[in-house]
Amino acid sequence: MRGLSLTLRTHEPAMQGFFKLFSNKSELPTVPDFDPVIRQVEEPDRVVIPLDYPGRIHYLPTVQAGDSVRRGQVIGRSRLGNCAFASISGKVKEITTTWTTHSVHSPAVVIENDGKQGLTPEEMFDGPVTVGDPYSALARIRSAGVNPPWRLSGRDYGDGQIEGLPRIKAVIIKGIHEEPTILTAQLLLEQRADTLSEGLRIGRSLLPDVPIWLTVPEHLHSWAQSRFSEWVEVVAVPTHYTARIERELVARLLGQRILNTESFISQGIIVQDLEYLLATVDALQGTSPFLQKCLTISGTNQDKAITVRFPLGSSVRHILGSQGLKASDYKRTVVGGPMTGVAQYSDLTPVTYKSGIFLIAEDLSPFDPVAPCIFCGRCTRVCPAGIQVHLVNRMIEFGELEAAKDLHPEACHECGLCAHVCPAQRPIVQLLHFCNHEVTQAERYNWNEKAKK
């Protein structure tokens, strides 16, 4: 008995770690409470405006180092007229490169604030746009920096013929964000309902025969139905994350699945965050281009989520500092949400189109630093795309990419559910991302054709 007791004590840490694997809770992150007020962040001392968003928009600079610019002035333009703007007034310090929140090394315009007044709406726009003219409306949307629905054609910046937009078949306006910790769309839905009504009315007049859906939180469904059902079909979305995953939600509404290797707009489908629809109304009415963005700050030890509105190109440090927070007080600063966001190397990274910052107070570490897969199957059972995640992950890990292809890793949404429930805390999403976006990028078209058969 003494020898057995000694053996148990010797292996006690490993056994505790082993049993801990099966006691992990799989509750998804959410916000316990939130401040309903959208707080305005003051202008920073400088902004950094990235010019390249791979797969979306590429801007060519229209300014150079030493130029004085005013808030609302165009500083970058794509071949099709998509514009990037100075979000503060000041002097262009330099045109350099920066790491973006998407982990992309991009050319960028750095502007140092001089406190001067920005351009007036009359200086920026030639009055409102007639809603009945879709071509003029599209040109204004592009020139005002409201880019997300049109990102396919906005990417074209080289020589040669520009690819046109496909015929629009359906529109989905997101009044609820995919990440449960991001509240921007929900708050704007409630607080700018009149502007949203105008935006939906405009959308209906421009696309009279196209189905348009507005997704809203379940608890706002009756209210939204009474306000917006004249122009769109209002769809209630449950609070749990699996029902909010964008690709799955789009598939349910359309009755067809769009391959992950294809953009929505390439299939004639617009999926637009409500915030950009509001910005579209401002642009068409000649009120303002897209100069500011809303973002929700939440975290593992935050009792109340905070939503702010900040000038585009503000740093993570400036946004957090405006609310008395410091990235150095946390183990990780994730831009986006806890499920699909990207951990930041530096708090000086500029923020433009992301809608959340999630602060992680304490890292979770597996009991074994090697983090071996124990083939528990949790990742496969939770996968909304039905991938045999545990098998394909191990194949990728050991370089068996040809065998991994047969299990269709390209179907991955990168929603993060598999990594969230993994008891060993393995880098599952990162391995799938590596496989799809780095190693086999040139062959994804072949996978696409195989999946269609």
Secondary structure, DSSP 8 states (H G I E B T S, - for coil): -HHHHHHHHHTHHHHHHHHHHTT--------S-EEEEEEE----SEEEEE-EETTTEE-EES--TT-EE-TT-EEEE-TT--EEE-SS-EEEEEEEEEE-TTS-EEEEEEEEE-------HHHH-SS---TT-HHHHHHHHHHTT--GGGHHHHT--SSS---------EEEEESS-SSTT--HHHHHHHHTHHHHHHHHHHHHHHSTTS-EEEEEEGGGHHHHHHHHTTTSEEEEE-SSGGGT-HHHHHHHHHTS---TTS-TGGGTEEEEEHHHHHHHHHHHTTS--S-EEEEEEEETT-SSEEEEEEETTEEHHHHHHTTT--GGGSSEEEES-TTT-EE-S-TT-EESS--EEEEESS----SSTT-------HHHHH-TT---HHHHHHHHHTT-HHHHHTT-GGG----SHHHHH-TT---HHHHHHHIIIIISGGGHHHHHHHHH-
